[in-house]
């Protein structure tokens, strides 16, 4: 699977989840971008995962708690 296909398949789910979790569309969009940047960096590994969406959710949650993304 190409990264573009991967992104198009999962972007809306991750962005919607983050928006519900944060209550702020702008912050959710930034965290979704960070999540997919990390996915791009590890794409050779995660493309083989049976459930890559679970990996994305873990990364999104981790990005939300990252102090470097605060304020």
Phi and psi in radians as a Rosetta constraint file:
Dihedral C 1 N 2 CA 2 C 2 CIRCULARHARMONIC -1.364 0.35
Dihedral N 2 CA 2 C 2 N 3 CIRCULARHARMONIC 2.699 0.35
Dihedral C 2 N 3 CA 3 C 3 CIRCULARHARMONIC -1.071 0.35
Dihedral N 3 CA 3 C 3 N 4 CIRCULARHARMONIC -0.653 0.35
Dihedral C 3 N 4 CA 4 C 4 CIRCULARHARMONIC -1.034 0.35
Dihedral N 4 CA 4 C 4 N 5 CIRCULARHARMONIC -0.755 0.35
Dihedral C 4 N 5 CA 5 C 5 CIRCULARHARMONIC -1.104 0.35
Dihedral N 5 CA 5 C 5 N 6 CIRCULARHARMONIC -0.777 0.35
Dihedral C 5 N 6 CA 6 C 6 CIRCULARHARMONIC -1.011 0.35
Dihedral N 6 CA 6 C 6 N 7 CIRCULARHARMONIC -0.849 0.35
Dihedral C 6 N 7 CA 7 C 7 CIRCULARHARMONIC -1.053 0.35
Dihedral N 7 CA 7 C 7 N 8 CIRCULARHARMONIC -0.854 0.35
Dihedral C 7 N 8 CA 8 C 8 CIRCULARHARMONIC -1.112 0.35
Dihedral N 8 CA 8 C 8 N 9 CIRCULARHARMONIC -0.549 0.35
Dihedral C 8 N 9 CA 9 C 9 CIRCULARHARMONIC -1.241 0.35
Dihedral N 9 CA 9 C 9 N 10 CIRCULARHARMONIC -0.643 0.35
Dihedral C 9 N 10 CA 10 C 10 CIRCULARHARMONIC -2.003 0.35
Dihedral N 10 CA 10 C 10 N 11 CIRCULARHARMONIC -0.201 0.35
Dihedral C 10 N 11 CA 11 C 11 CIRCULARHARMONIC -1.007 0.35
Dihedral N 11 CA 11 C 11 N 12 CIRCULARHARMONIC -0.856 0.35
Dihedral C 11 N 12 CA 12 C 12 CIRCULARHARMONIC -1.073 0.35
Dihedral N 12 CA 12 C 12 N 13 CIRCULARHARMONIC -0.690 0.35
Dihedral C 12 N 13 CA 13 C 13 CIRCULARHARMONIC -1.145 0.35
Dihedral N 13 CA 13 C 13 N 14 CIRCULARHARMONIC -0.753 0.35
Dihedral C 13 N 14 CA 14 C 14 CIRCULARHARMONIC -1.203 0.35
Dihedral N 14 CA 14 C 14 N 15 CIRCULARHARMONIC -0.815 0.35
Dihedral C 14 N 15 CA 15 C 15 CIRCULARHARMONIC -1.078 0.35
Dihedral N 15 CA 15 C 15 N 16 CIRCULARHARMONIC -0.733 0.35
Dihedral C 15 N 16 CA 16 C 16 CIRCULARHARMONIC -1.131 0.35
Dihedral N 16 CA 16 C 16 N 17 CIRCULARHARMONIC -0.752 0.35
Dihedral C 16 N 17 CA 17 C 17 CIRCULARHARMONIC -1.042 0.35
Dihedral N 17 CA 17 C 17 N 18 CIRCULARHARMONIC -0.830 0.35
Dihedral C 17 N 18 CA 18 C 18 CIRCULARHARMONIC -1.146 0.35
Dihedral N 18 CA 18 C 18 N 19 CIRCULARHARMONIC -0.650 0.35
Dihedral C 18 N 19 CA 19 C 19 CIRCULARHARMONIC -1.114 0.35
Dihedral N 19 CA 19 C 19 N 20 CIRCULARHARMONIC -0.766 0.35
Dihedral C 19 N 20 CA 20 C 20 CIRCULARHARMONIC -1.114 0.35
Dihedral N 20 CA 20 C 20 N 21 CIRCULARHARMONIC -0.695 0.35
Dihedral C 20 N 21 CA 21 C 21 CIRCULARHARMONIC -1.214 0.35
Dihedral N 21 CA 21 C 21 N 22 CIRCULARHARMONIC -0.712 0.35
Dihedral C 21 N 22 CA 22 C 22 CIRCULARHARMONIC -1.661 0.35
Dihedral N 22 CA 22 C 22 N 23 CIRCULARHARMONIC -0.481 0.35
Dihedral C 22 N 23 CA 23 C 23 CIRCULARHARMONIC 1.285 0.35
Dihedral N 23 CA 23 C 23 N 24 CIRCULARHARMONIC 0.264 0.35
Dihedral C 23 N 24 CA 24 C 24 CIRCULARHARMONIC -2.446 0.35
Dihedral N 24 CA 24 C 24 N 25 CIRCULARHARMONIC 2.040 0.35
Dihedral C 24 N 25 CA 25 C 25 CIRCULARHARMONIC -1.094 0.35
Dihedral N 25 CA 25 C 25 N 26 CIRCULARHARMONIC -0.723 0.35
Dihedral C 25 N 26 CA 26 C 26 CIRCULARHARMONIC -1.108 0.35
Dihedral N 26 CA 26 C 26 N 27 CIRCULARHARMONIC -0.842 0.35
Dihedral C 26 N 27 CA 27 C 27 CIRCULARHARMONIC -1.098 0.35
Dihedral N 27 CA 27 C 27 N 28 CIRCULARHARMONIC -0.698 0.35
Dihedral C 27 N 28 CA 28 C 28 CIRCULARHARMONIC -1.095 0.35
Dihedral N 28 CA 28 C 28 N 29 CIRCULARHARMONIC -0.724 0.35
Dihedral C 28 N 29 CA 29 C 29 CIRCULARHARMONIC -1.114 0.35
Dihedral N 29 CA 29 C 29 N 30 CIRCULARHARMONIC -0.750 0.35
Dihedral C 29 N 30 CA 30 C 30 CIRCULARHARMONIC -1.111 0.35
Dihedral N 30 CA 30 C 30 N 31 CIRCULARHARMONIC -0.751 0.35
Dihedral C 30 N 31 CA 31 C 31 CIRCULARHARMONIC -1.204 0.35
Dihedral N 31 CA 31 C 31 N 32 CIRCULARHARMONIC -0.597 0.35
Dihedral C 31 N 32 CA 32 C 32 CIRCULARHARMONIC -1.120 0.35
Dihedral N 32 CA 32 C 32 N 33 CIRCULARHARMONIC -0.721 0.35
Dihedral C 32 N 33 CA 33 C 33 CIRCULARHARMONIC -1.073 0.35
Dihedral N 33 CA 33 C 33 N 34 CIRCULARHARMONIC -0.764 0.35
Dihedral C 33 N 34 CA 34 C 34 CIRCULARHARMONIC -1.083 0.35
Dihedral N 34 CA 34 C 34 N 35 CIRCULARHARMONIC -0.723 0.35
Dihedral C 34 N 35 CA 35 C 35 CIRCULARHARMONIC -1.063 0.35
Dihedral N 35 CA 35 C 35 N 36 CIRCULARHARMONIC -0.796 0.35
Dihedral C 35 N 36 CA 36 C 36 CIRCULARHARMONIC -1.333 0.35
Dihedral N 36 CA 36 C 36 N 37 CIRCULARHARMONIC -0.419 0.35
Dihedral C 36 N 37 CA 37 C 37 CIRCULARHARMONIC -1.117 0.35
Dihedral N 37 CA 37 C 37 N 38 CIRCULARHARMONIC -0.789 0.35
Dihedral C 37 N 38 CA 38 C 38 CIRCULARHARMONIC -1.117 0.35
Dihedral N 38 CA 38 C 38 N 39 CIRCULARHARMONIC -0.657 0.35
Dihedral C 38 N 39 CA 39 C 39 CIRCULARHARMONIC -1.097 0.35
Dihedral N 39 CA 39 C 39 N 40 CIRCULARHARMONIC -0.725 0.35
Dihedral C 39 N 40 CA 40 C 40 CIRCULARHARMONIC -1.066 0.35
Dihedral N 40 CA 40 C 40 N 41 CIRCULARHARMONIC -0.737 0.35
Dihedral C 40 N 41 CA 41 C 41 CIRCULARHARMONIC -1.157 0.35
Dihedral N 41 CA 41 C 41 N 42 CIRCULARHARMONIC -0.457 0.35
Dihedral C 41 N 42 CA 42 C 42 CIRCULARHARMONIC -2.041 0.35
Dihedral N 42 CA 42 C 42 N 43 CIRCULARHARMONIC 0.346 0.35
Dihedral C 42 N 43 CA 43 C 43 CIRCULARHARMONIC -1.085 0.35
Dihedral N 43 CA 43 C 43 N 44 CIRCULARHARMONIC -0.654 0.35
Dihedral C 43 N 44 CA 44 C 44 CIRCULARHARMONIC -1.022 0.35
Dihedral N 44 CA 44 C 44 N 45 CIRCULARHARMONIC -0.603 0.35
Dihedral C 44 N 45 CA 45 C 45 CIRCULARHARMONIC -1.353 0.35
Dihedral N 45 CA 45 C 45 N 46 CIRCULARHARMONIC -0.876 0.35
Dihedral C 45 N 46 CA 46 C 46 CIRCULARHARMONIC -1.358 0.35
Dihedral N 46 CA 46 C 46 N 47 CIRCULARHARMONIC -0.328 0.35
Dihedral C 46 N 47 CA 47 C 47 CIRCULARHARMONIC -1.107 0.35
Dihedral N 47 CA 47 C 47 N 48 CIRCULARHARMONIC -0.383 0.35
Dihedral C 47 N 48 CA 48 C 48 CIRCULARHARMONIC -1.552 0.35
Dihedral N 48 CA 48 C 48 N 49 CIRCULARHARMONIC -0.152 0.35
Dihedral C 48 N 49 CA 49 C 49 CIRCULARHARMONIC -1.169 0.35
Dihedral N 49 CA 49 C 49 N 50 CIRCULARHARMONIC 2.512 0.35
Dihedral C 49 N 50 CA 50 C 50 CIRCULARHARMONIC -1.220 0.35
Dihedral N 50 CA 50 C 50 N 51 CIRCULARHARMONIC -0.599 0.35
Dihedral C 50 N 51 CA 51 C 51 CIRCULARHARMONIC -2.242 0.35
Dihedral N 51 CA 51 C 51 N 52 CIRCULARHARMONIC 1.292 0.35
Dihedral C 51 N 52 CA 52 C 52 CIRCULARHARMONIC -1.131 0.35
Dihedral N 52 CA 52 C 52 N 53 CIRCULARHARMONIC -0.422 0.35
Dihedral C 52 N 53 CA 53 C 53 CIRCULARHARMONIC -1.109 0.35
Dihedral N 53 CA 53 C 53 N 54 CIRCULARHARMONIC -0.631 0.35
Dihedral C 53 N 54 CA 54 C 54 CIRCULARHARMONIC -1.075 0.35
Dihedral N 54 CA 54 C 54 N 55 CIRCULARHARMONIC -0.713 0.35
Dihedral C 54 N 55 CA 55 C 55 CIRCULARHARMONIC -1.088 0.35
Dihedral N 55 CA 55 C 55 N 56 CIRCULARHARMONIC -0.776 0.35
Dihedral C 55 N 56 CA 56 C 56 CIRCULARHARMONIC -1.065 0.35
Dihedral N 56 CA 56 C 56 N 57 CIRCULARHARMONIC -0.747 0.35
Dihedral C 56 N 57 CA 57 C 57 CIRCULARHARMONIC -1.097 0.35
Dihedral N 57 CA 57 C 57 N 58 CIRCULARHARMONIC -0.730 0.35
Dihedral C 57 N 58 CA 58 C 58 CIRCULARHARMONIC -1.075 0.35
Dihedral N 58 CA 58 C 58 N 59 CIRCULARHARMONIC -0.747 0.35
Dihedral C 58 N 59 CA 59 C 59 CIRCULARHARMONIC -1.159 0.35
Dihedral N 59 CA 59 C 59 N 60 CIRCULARHARMONIC -0.717 0.35
Dihedral C 59 N 60 CA 60 C 60 CIRCULARHARMONIC -1.078 0.35
Dihedral N 60 CA 60 C 60 N 61 CIRCULARHARMONIC -0.757 0.35
Dihedral C 60 N 61 CA 61 C 61 CIRCULARHARMONIC -1.133 0.35
Dihedral N 61 CA 61 C 61 N 62 CIRCULARHARMONIC -0.725 0.35
Dihedral C 61 N 62 CA 62 C 62 CIRCULARHARMONIC -1.115 0.35
Dihedral N 62 CA 62 C 62 N 63 CIRCULARHARMONIC -0.726 0.35
Dihedral C 62 N 63 CA 63 C 63 CIRCULARHARMONIC -1.111 0.35
Dihedral N 63 CA 63 C 63 N 64 CIRCULARHARMONIC -0.609 0.35
Dihedral C 63 N 64 CA 64 C 64 CIRCULARHARMONIC -1.124 0.35
Dihedral N 64 CA 64 C 64 N 65 CIRCULARHARMONIC -0.559 0.35
Dihedral C 64 N 65 CA 65 C 65 CIRCULARHARMONIC -1.657 0.35
Dihedral N 65 CA 65 C 65 N 66 CIRCULARHARMONIC 0.047 0.35
Dihedral C 65 N 66 CA 66 C 66 CIRCULARHARMONIC -1.294 0.35
Dihedral N 66 CA 66 C 66 N 67 CIRCULARHARMONIC 2.167 0.35
Dihedral C 66 N 67 CA 67 C 67 CIRCULARHARMONIC -1.121 0.35
Dihedral N 67 CA 67 C 67 N 68 CIRCULARHARMONIC -0.432 0.35
Dihedral C 67 N 68 CA 68 C 68 CIRCULARHARMONIC -1.206 0.35
Dihedral N 68 CA 68 C 68 N 69 CIRCULARHARMONIC -0.321 0.35
Dihedral C 68 N 69 CA 69 C 69 CIRCULARHARMONIC -1.702 0.35
Dihedral N 69 CA 69 C 69 N 70 CIRCULARHARMONIC -0.018 0.35
Dihedral C 69 N 70 CA 70 C 70 CIRCULARHARMONIC -1.366 0.35
Dihedral N 70 CA 70 C 70 N 71 CIRCULARHARMONIC 2.425 0.35
